Amino acid sequence: MELLLIEASPRHATSSLLGRRLAGALQEHCGRAVTLTERQLGRQPLAPLSAEYAESLLLPIDEARERYGAHLAQSDELVAELERADMVVIASPVHNFTVPAALKLWLDLVVRNGVTFKNTPEGKVGLLRDRPVLVAVTSGGAMFRDPPKQPDFFRPYLSAALGVVGLHSVSYVSATALAFTEQPLAHAASAADAWIAASLQGFLRNVPDQGD
């Protein structure tokens, strides 16, 4: 089994703790050997989009590779990591009601016409096989409340962007209002443990068998 762990925070923060606690539980209880690939978007930033990469998006994929192949290497590497993964954990804080810039850049590099999705008369169709994605998200503010106290552009946007490439099985584990607690790390750990107790086995049942 392949597990891809993506961390978006530029520091060892609550989202990292939450994500790693969840990833560790997935590895421990999967029942199969799990190879972990880590992508540190915050602490090891990706190169920004180049003009050549932007130009390549306007071309058919074969022509894009012929003209701009070297400028597509970073994107190709990220897409390959995602394709290999049987399950994905994304650990991210909320920045200004939505995903951090580092995670947005990753999305811009993996959402590619002719590679991870195709355009059809009915709209965009994902080209990647679906697999479970677990999003560990933390916020200092009072996010994800009903009734809402702050706008939530994080979950709708991230689910839509992942859905474009074919990843529809997206679950969220959140630890919010951390600015109002004296022990934010303990609060994040508690949120992880609650999800592990209630939802871990159900999540693992959706992980495809190798070869699927």
Backbone bond lengths (Angstrom), bond angles and torsions (degrees), N, CA, C in turn:
res aa  C-N    CA-C-N  psi(-1)  N-CA   C-N-CA  omega(-1)  CA-C   N-CA-C  phi
1 M - - - 1.451 - - 1.520 109.47 -
2 E 1.306 115.32 147.22 1.465 121.40 178.43 1.529 108.95 -118.30
3 L 1.324 115.26 127.48 1.468 121.93 176.63 1.518 108.59 -117.20
4 L 1.322 115.97 123.77 1.456 121.71 176.93 1.521 108.32 -102.81
5 L 1.326 116.13 120.61 1.466 122.50 176.86 1.517 108.82 -107.92
6 I 1.319 116.37 119.17 1.456 123.14 -179.71 1.519 108.25 -112.70
7 E 1.331 116.98 121.20 1.462 121.43 178.55 1.524 108.88 -113.10
8 A 1.334 115.77 128.96 1.462 120.32 -174.08 1.519 113.59 -102.91
9 S 1.319 118.40 -13.52 1.464 119.77 -176.37 1.522 110.92 -78.39
10 P 1.345 118.17 142.80 1.458 120.79 176.80 1.533 113.08 -78.13
11 R 1.319 117.66 -0.48 1.465 120.70 179.54 1.524 109.42 -137.76
12 H 1.330 115.77 167.17 1.463 120.46 174.50 1.521 107.34 -76.19
13 A 1.321 116.19 91.57 1.459 121.59 -168.77 1.521 110.40 -117.26
14 T 1.334 114.42 -172.95 1.453 120.07 -178.76 1.529 112.13 -61.04
15 S 1.329 117.34 -36.83 1.462 118.96 179.61 1.527 110.85 -64.74
16 S 1.341 116.73 -37.07 1.462 119.96 177.82 1.523 110.91 -64.60
17 L 1.336 116.35 -44.02 1.467 119.69 178.27 1.524 110.24 -61.17
18 L 1.321 116.63 -46.97 1.458 120.99 -179.44 1.525 110.75 -60.19
19 G 1.335 116.52 -47.73 1.457 120.41 -178.51 1.520 113.09 -64.56
20 R 1.322 116.64 -42.64 1.465 119.89 -178.88 1.527 111.62 -69.65
21 R 1.318 117.59 -34.57 1.464 119.79 177.21 1.531 110.15 -65.17
22 L 1.312 116.66 -40.22 1.457 120.73 177.83 1.523 111.37 -69.24
23 A 1.332 116.65 -44.09 1.467 120.07 179.21 1.523 110.85 -62.01
24 G 1.322 116.60 -39.97 1.456 119.84 178.70 1.523 111.82 -62.79
25 A 1.332 117.09 -39.94 1.458 120.59 177.84 1.522 111.45 -65.61
26 L 1.325 116.86 -38.98 1.466 120.16 177.33 1.523 110.56 -61.95
27 Q 1.334 116.42 -44.37 1.461 119.96 178.41 1.524 111.47 -62.77
28 E 1.328 116.23 -42.98 1.465 120.40 -174.49 1.522 112.57 -69.23
29 H 1.328 116.90 -36.17 1.463 120.07 -171.72 1.527 113.89 -107.05
30 C 1.325 117.19 5.34 1.459 119.52 -176.71 1.527 112.41 -66.37
31 G 1.325 116.40 -30.71 1.452 119.89 -178.69 1.510 113.78 85.69
32 R 1.301 116.70 1.75 1.463 122.99 176.76 1.524 108.88 -138.70
33 A 1.321 116.30 160.21 1.456 119.47 176.06 1.529 108.55 -64.87
34 V 1.332 115.36 136.18 1.465 120.81 -176.31 1.523 109.03 -121.66
35 T 1.320 116.17 124.72 1.464 122.48 173.30 1.523 108.53 -92.62
36 L 1.332 116.08 124.77 1.460 121.31 -177.21 1.526 110.26 -100.30
37 T 1.320 116.44 126.55 1.461 122.91 170.75 1.524 107.81 -113.12
38 E 1.327 116.45 128.80 1.457 121.06 -178.80 1.526 110.55 -110.80
39 R 1.318 115.71 137.38 1.462 121.93 175.69 1.522 106.90 -126.32
40 Q 1.327 116.16 108.41 1.462 122.96 -177.00 1.536 109.52 -93.55
41 L 1.306 116.64 88.47 1.455 120.65 -175.94 1.518 112.62 -70.67
42 G 1.326 117.02 -33.55 1.453 120.28 -176.89 1.510 112.92 -81.15
43 R 1.338 116.64 -44.27 1.470 120.05 -175.66 1.523 112.63 -87.88
44 Q 1.316 117.71 -20.24 1.468 122.15 176.11 1.530 107.48 -130.40
45 P 1.340 116.41 77.08 1.467 120.39 -169.88 1.526 112.82 -61.58
46 L 1.315 114.60 146.48 1.457 121.47 173.04 1.525 109.96 -72.59
47 A 1.318 115.58 154.83 1.461 119.79 174.56 1.524 109.40 -67.72
48 P 1.332 118.08 140.30 1.467 119.83 -179.38 1.522 111.60 -64.99
49 L 1.320 115.78 161.88 1.455 120.51 179.35 1.523 110.05 -63.51
50 S 1.323 115.22 134.50 1.462 120.74 179.09 1.526 109.78 -95.35
51 A 1.324 115.14 165.47 1.466 119.88 175.75 1.517 110.33 -62.53
52 E 1.343 116.09 -36.31 1.466 120.15 -179.42 1.525 110.80 -66.36
53 Y 1.332 115.98 -41.12 1.466 118.60 177.95 1.532 110.15 -63.21
54 A 1.323 116.67 -43.98 1.458 120.15 178.90 1.523 111.30 -60.72
55 E 1.341 117.00 -41.04 1.467 120.56 177.69 1.522 110.98 -63.51
56 S 1.328 116.89 -37.44 1.471 120.48 -177.06 1.516 111.82 -62.87
57 L 1.341 117.12 -28.53 1.455 120.48 -177.85 1.525 112.37 -69.30
58 L 1.325 116.59 -15.52 1.459 120.91 -179.32 1.519 112.64 -90.34
59 L 1.336 117.03 -2.57 1.459 121.79 -173.38 1.522 111.10 -112.79
60 P 1.352 117.03 156.18 1.471 119.02 169.04 1.532 109.06 -57.40
61 I 1.322 117.10 147.91 1.444 120.66 -169.90 1.522 113.22 -59.27
62 D 1.332 118.70 -38.48 1.465 119.79 -179.98 1.520 111.07 -65.12
63 E 1.320 117.03 -41.86 1.459 120.26 177.53 1.521 110.79 -67.80
64 A 1.315 116.72 -38.59 1.465 120.39 178.39 1.525 110.57 -60.84
65 R 1.318 117.38 -43.65 1.466 120.19 179.93 1.529 111.09 -66.26
66 E 1.316 116.39 -37.96 1.469 119.71 -179.50 1.528 111.11 -66.90
67 R 1.316 117.83 -40.51 1.464 121.09 -175.05 1.525 113.50 -87.57
68 Y 1.330 116.00 -33.46 1.463 118.93 -170.94 1.527 112.86 -130.06
69 G 1.329 116.69 26.61 1.460 120.61 -173.11 1.515 114.28 -50.50
70 A 1.336 117.88 -45.49 1.467 121.20 -177.16 1.525 111.53 -64.18
71 H 1.327 116.60 -29.88 1.460 120.53 -178.25 1.534 112.12 -82.69
72 L 1.320 116.60 -5.25 1.458 120.84 179.19 1.525 111.85 -101.28
73 A 1.339 116.92 -0.89 1.467 120.85 -172.63 1.531 111.78 -60.62
74 Q 1.326 117.43 -44.57 1.458 120.09 -178.78 1.529 110.71 -62.71
75 S 1.319 116.73 -45.04 1.447 120.92 178.50 1.519 111.00 -62.67
76 D 1.337 116.73 -44.32 1.465 120.32 179.63 1.522 111.26 -59.37
77 E 1.330 117.28 -39.10 1.462 121.24 179.31 1.520 111.10 -64.41
78 L 1.324 117.20 -43.81 1.464 121.16 -179.88 1.525 111.30 -66.40
79 V 1.326 116.28 -41.23 1.461 119.91 178.43 1.530 110.35 -63.93
80 A 1.328 117.32 -41.02 1.460 120.73 179.31 1.523 111.14 -62.45
81 E 1.342 117.39 -40.92 1.466 120.92 176.29 1.524 110.64 -59.11
82 L 1.309 115.61 -43.81 1.453 120.55 -178.08 1.524 111.14 -68.33
83 E 1.323 116.82 -40.50 1.462 120.60 179.77 1.523 111.83 -63.90
84 R 1.339 117.42 -36.12 1.465 120.76 -177.83 1.524 112.46 -72.54
85 A 1.311 116.74 -25.74 1.466 120.85 -170.87 1.529 111.28 -71.83
86 D 1.333 115.34 135.65 1.458 121.49 172.36 1.525 111.04 -89.50
87 M 1.328 116.05 -23.17 1.458 121.57 173.90 1.525 107.68 -150.60
88 V 1.319 115.51 152.62 1.461 122.18 -174.24 1.519 108.79 -130.47
89 V 1.331 115.88 135.17 1.465 121.67 170.34 1.526 107.58 -117.60
90 I 1.313 117.18 123.93 1.458 123.24 175.81 1.523 107.85 -110.88
91 A 1.318 116.70 118.63 1.463 122.25 178.96 1.521 108.33 -107.21
92 S 1.323 116.52 120.54 1.464 118.89 -172.96 1.517 111.71 -151.76
93 P 1.328 116.69 141.72 1.466 119.55 166.33 1.525 109.86 -80.75
94 V 1.321 115.33 167.80 1.463 121.69 169.79 1.516 107.66 -92.31
95 H 1.323 117.17 128.57 1.465 122.05 175.47 1.528 108.49 -118.42
96 N 1.303 116.44 114.11 1.470 120.55 176.76 1.525 112.11 53.43
97 F 1.324 115.44 48.62 1.457 125.01 173.80 1.521 114.26 77.68
98 T 1.344 119.05 0.62 1.463 119.52 -175.88 1.527 110.02 -148.64
99 V 1.341 116.72 -162.82 1.464 120.47 -175.28 1.530 110.04 -75.27
100 P 1.335 118.08 150.49 1.465 120.68 175.31 1.532 111.28 -65.29
101 A 1.316 115.43 159.35 1.468 120.51 -179.63 1.522 111.84 -57.84
102 A 1.343 116.88 -36.48 1.469 119.77 -178.41 1.522 111.25 -63.43
103 L 1.332 117.24 -39.74 1.462 120.61 178.78 1.521 110.66 -73.96
104 K 1.317 117.54 -35.96 1.475 120.30 175.96 1.515 110.59 -61.54
105 L 1.336 117.91 -40.00 1.462 120.80 178.58 1.523 110.06 -63.88
106 W 1.322 117.62 -41.85 1.466 120.41 177.59 1.527 110.24 -58.77
107 L 1.323 116.42 -44.40 1.458 119.95 178.35 1.520 111.33 -61.66
108 D 1.342 116.77 -42.24 1.463 119.96 179.36 1.525 111.95 -61.53
109 L 1.326 116.31 -25.78 1.464 120.36 -178.11 1.522 113.43 -91.38
110 V 1.323 118.36 -16.63 1.468 119.36 179.43 1.528 112.82 -106.92
111 V 1.314 117.96 -16.14 1.466 120.60 176.38 1.531 107.42 -90.46
112 R 1.333 116.09 95.13 1.477 121.14 -172.81 1.515 110.98 -131.77
113 N 1.312 115.02 125.78 1.459 121.56 177.84 1.527 110.30 -61.56
114 G 1.326 116.33 130.62 1.452 121.45 179.85 1.509 114.08 85.19
115 V 1.339 116.70 -7.90 1.464 120.83 -179.51 1.525 110.10 -118.18
116 T 1.332 117.36 -55.78 1.462 120.69 179.91 1.529 112.80 -113.40
117 F 1.329 117.65 -8.90 1.458 120.87 171.50 1.516 109.02 -153.04
118 K 1.321 115.79 164.20 1.469 120.62 174.81 1.516 108.60 -132.56
119 N 1.325 115.22 150.12 1.457 121.11 176.06 1.522 109.86 -87.13
120 T 1.315 115.98 135.12 1.463 121.83 176.42 1.527 107.67 -132.43
121 P 1.332 117.77 166.66 1.470 119.43 176.90 1.527 112.67 -58.02
122 E 1.334 116.79 -24.87 1.467 120.39 179.62 1.526 112.70 -89.40
123 G 1.333 116.90 -4.19 1.455 120.20 -178.80 1.516 111.46 122.73
124 K 1.318 116.43 -172.59 1.459 121.96 -178.34 1.528 110.65 -73.72
125 V 1.343 115.57 139.15 1.463 122.37 178.83 1.517 108.08 -124.51
126 G 1.331 117.64 125.16 1.452 121.33 -179.69 1.518 112.37 -68.22
127 L 1.322 116.16 144.64 1.461 122.38 -179.99 1.528 112.58 -105.61
128 L 1.326 118.14 -8.00 1.453 120.48 177.82 1.530 109.65 -90.50
129 R 1.329 115.75 147.53 1.462 119.30 174.47 1.532 108.73 -68.06
130 D 1.305 115.26 143.81 1.454 119.15 177.32 1.523 109.30 -70.57
131 R 1.327 115.56 145.56 1.453 121.80 172.42 1.521 107.40 -154.29
132 P 1.343 118.42 156.89 1.465 119.41 -175.23 1.526 112.10 -64.21
133 V 1.322 115.33 133.38 1.463 123.13 175.50 1.529 107.58 -120.14
134 L 1.315 115.79 126.70 1.459 121.43 179.60 1.521 108.02 -113.59
135 V 1.319 117.22 120.23 1.459 122.22 -177.33 1.525 108.78 -105.38
136 A 1.330 115.70 116.55 1.458 122.65 176.16 1.522 107.38 -96.38
137 V 1.313 117.26 110.09 1.463 120.31 -171.77 1.526 110.18 -125.43
138 T 1.327 115.92 133.53 1.456 121.51 179.27 1.525 110.05 -124.47
139 S 1.332 114.54 154.28 1.458 119.97 -178.53 1.516 109.54 -150.32
140 G 1.328 116.06 139.75 1.449 119.95 173.51 1.511 112.10 -70.84
141 G 1.343 116.04 -30.70 1.457 121.08 -177.94 1.514 112.47 -89.39
142 A 1.322 114.81 176.58 1.465 122.00 -176.97 1.523 110.08 -86.46
143 M 1.322 115.66 71.73 1.461 121.58 -179.65 1.525 110.32 -83.88
144 F 1.343 114.17 163.63 1.464 123.25 168.26 1.530 112.21 60.23
145 R 1.319 117.00 36.20 1.457 121.34 177.74 1.528 109.82 -99.19
146 D 1.319 116.23 158.83 1.454 121.84 173.61 1.524 108.28 -131.31
147 P 1.326 119.03 109.67 1.466 126.57 4.11 1.525 111.47 -72.86
148 P 1.337 117.50 151.65 1.460 120.75 -175.54 1.519 112.47 -68.04
149 K 1.329 114.24 143.35 1.463 120.60 173.99 1.527 110.79 -104.25
150 Q 1.333 116.85 -19.18 1.466 122.17 177.38 1.517 107.73 -140.46
151 P 1.342 117.60 150.86 1.464 119.59 177.01 1.522 110.90 -63.42
152 D 1.313 116.14 144.60 1.461 122.07 176.70 1.526 108.87 -116.23
153 F 1.333 116.26 96.60 1.451 121.06 171.86 1.527 110.72 -99.69
154 F 1.326 116.62 -5.88 1.459 121.32 -176.12 1.525 111.16 -68.37
155 R 1.323 117.01 -59.78 1.469 119.80 -173.81 1.526 112.92 -69.22
156 P 1.337 120.02 -45.52 1.473 117.74 178.81 1.514 112.82 -61.48
157 Y 1.339 116.56 -41.61 1.464 118.79 -178.93 1.521 111.52 -66.84
158 L 1.339 117.55 -49.04 1.457 120.01 -176.55 1.527 110.83 -63.87
159 S 1.320 118.27 -41.60 1.467 120.48 177.84 1.520 111.50 -62.89
160 A 1.333 117.01 -39.78 1.469 120.29 179.18 1.518 111.41 -66.86
161 A 1.337 117.02 -44.08 1.464 120.42 -178.91 1.524 111.37 -64.99
162 L 1.337 117.48 -42.94 1.459 120.12 177.46 1.527 111.44 -66.94
163 G 1.329 116.25 -35.71 1.457 119.87 178.63 1.508 113.28 -64.02
164 V 1.332 117.56 -30.83 1.460 120.83 179.06 1.525 111.18 -58.11
165 V 1.338 117.64 -37.26 1.462 120.54 -177.18 1.518 112.20 -91.86
166 G 1.342 118.11 -0.81 1.452 121.06 175.85 1.509 115.22 110.07
167 L 1.344 117.86 2.79 1.458 121.18 -179.81 1.523 109.00 -95.56
168 H 1.323 115.82 97.68 1.460 121.28 -174.72 1.527 112.71 -105.60
169 S 1.330 117.36 -17.29 1.466 121.23 -175.63 1.527 109.17 -90.40
170 V 1.325 115.92 73.28 1.463 122.22 -173.96 1.526 109.21 -109.55
171 S 1.342 115.59 125.91 1.458 122.26 176.87 1.522 109.41 -119.15
172 Y 1.326 116.65 152.29 1.461 121.99 -177.39 1.527 110.12 -122.76
173 V 1.332 114.33 136.02 1.462 121.84 170.54 1.520 105.83 -121.96
174 S 1.319 117.73 119.49 1.456 119.71 -172.67 1.523 111.73 -120.95
175 A 1.316 114.12 147.52 1.463 122.86 169.74 1.521 105.74 -130.72
176 T 1.317 117.34 108.95 1.466 121.19 -171.68 1.523 110.88 -122.84
177 A 1.344 114.38 175.77 1.469 122.45 -177.36 1.522 111.02 57.76
178 L 1.330 116.49 33.90 1.468 120.38 -176.39 1.521 112.28 -70.93
179 A 1.326 117.61 -20.87 1.464 120.26 177.50 1.530 111.84 -69.36
180 F 1.328 116.24 -13.42 1.456 120.22 -176.17 1.529 112.51 -105.96
181 T 1.327 116.50 10.82 1.451 120.24 177.71 1.522 109.94 -121.39
182 E 1.305 116.67 147.25 1.466 120.44 179.97 1.520 112.06 -79.82
183 Q 1.332 117.91 -13.98 1.461 121.80 -178.24 1.533 110.02 -130.82
184 P 1.342 116.82 71.87 1.473 118.96 -177.29 1.526 113.58 -62.57
185 L 1.340 117.94 -35.46 1.460 119.25 179.55 1.527 110.75 -66.19
186 A 1.316 117.02 -41.77 1.459 120.34 177.99 1.527 110.81 -64.61
187 H 1.336 115.82 -36.80 1.466 120.20 178.41 1.522 110.10 -64.23
188 A 1.334 117.44 -42.85 1.465 121.25 178.37 1.521 110.96 -64.65
189 A 1.328 116.76 -42.34 1.465 120.55 178.80 1.519 110.77 -62.36
190 S 1.318 116.86 -39.56 1.461 121.14 178.86 1.524 111.50 -64.42
191 A 1.340 116.88 -39.27 1.461 120.59 177.60 1.522 110.97 -63.66
192 A 1.337 116.23 -40.42 1.460 120.08 177.47 1.516 110.89 -63.37
193 D 1.324 116.87 -46.69 1.464 120.52 -177.24 1.529 111.38 -64.21
194 A 1.324 116.84 -35.97 1.463 119.99 178.65 1.531 110.58 -65.20
195 W 1.334 116.59 -41.78 1.464 119.43 178.50 1.521 110.55 -67.19
196 I 1.318 117.08 -41.63 1.468 120.87 179.80 1.526 110.23 -58.89
197 A 1.320 116.87 -43.37 1.456 120.77 -178.88 1.529 111.85 -67.65
198 A 1.335 116.99 -37.00 1.464 120.19 -172.06 1.519 114.38 -95.32
199 S 1.347 117.88 -30.78 1.467 119.41 -165.61 1.519 115.62 -130.45
200 L 1.323 118.82 -7.70 1.459 120.81 -174.78 1.521 112.68 -58.34
201 Q 1.322 117.08 -49.46 1.461 119.69 -176.06 1.529 111.41 -64.44
202 G 1.306 117.31 -38.08 1.451 119.83 176.68 1.513 112.46 -63.69
203 F 1.327 115.88 -39.94 1.466 120.34 177.18 1.526 110.32 -62.12
204 L 1.323 116.72 -45.78 1.473 120.69 -177.03 1.522 111.80 -66.01
205 R 1.320 118.48 -27.51 1.461 119.75 177.95 1.514 111.97 -66.52
206 N 1.324 117.30 -20.08 1.454 121.33 179.56 1.528 113.68 -91.61
207 V 1.331 116.84 -3.10 1.455 119.94 178.36 1.515 108.33 -75.18
208 P 1.335 118.66 126.01 1.473 120.01 -177.00 1.514 111.47 -67.06
209 D 1.332 115.34 148.48 1.458 119.61 172.37 1.518 109.24 -66.45
210 Q 1.331 116.01 151.76 1.453 119.74 178.17 1.526 108.68 -58.74
211 G 1.323 114.42 135.14 1.461 120.10 -179.95 1.516 112.92 96.57
212 D 1.354 117.47 -13.48 1.466 119.70 177.81 1.524 110.07 -68.74
